[in-house]
Amino acid sequence: MKPDPRQHIYERDNFTCRYCGWSGVTNFDQGLLGSLTIDHVVPKKHGGSEEDSNLVVACHVCNMLKGQEKCSSIENDREIIARKRAKYRTWFENFVLKKPK
């Protein structure tokens, strides 16, 4: 198996999502569930680069929630993720669990 060319990013970030702090290093099954990825802090669509300073480890959920929103920093990314997570939680509780607000 060939090593990931961005292995150093995973190691730099200690195999931990820079947005929510989830770590995939506890065991193999947890690692699969989290599906850690490399994310662009500033998406390429909005001029983000491939420089290491613009790359962070992100869990699948945070990466999915952030999407290609226009962002300028990790803090800005965290705000976007928190807003979308709260919106999804409300939807989930109202329509999946059918709990009133």
Secondary structure as UniProt FT lines:
FT   TURN            5..6
FT   HELIX           7..12
FT   TURN            13..15
FT   TURN            18..20
FT   HELIX           28..34
FT   STRAND          37..40
FT   HELIX           44..46
FT   HELIX           52..54
FT   STRAND          55..58
FT   HELIX           60..66
FT   TURN            67..68
FT   HELIX           74..91
FT   HELIX           92..96
//
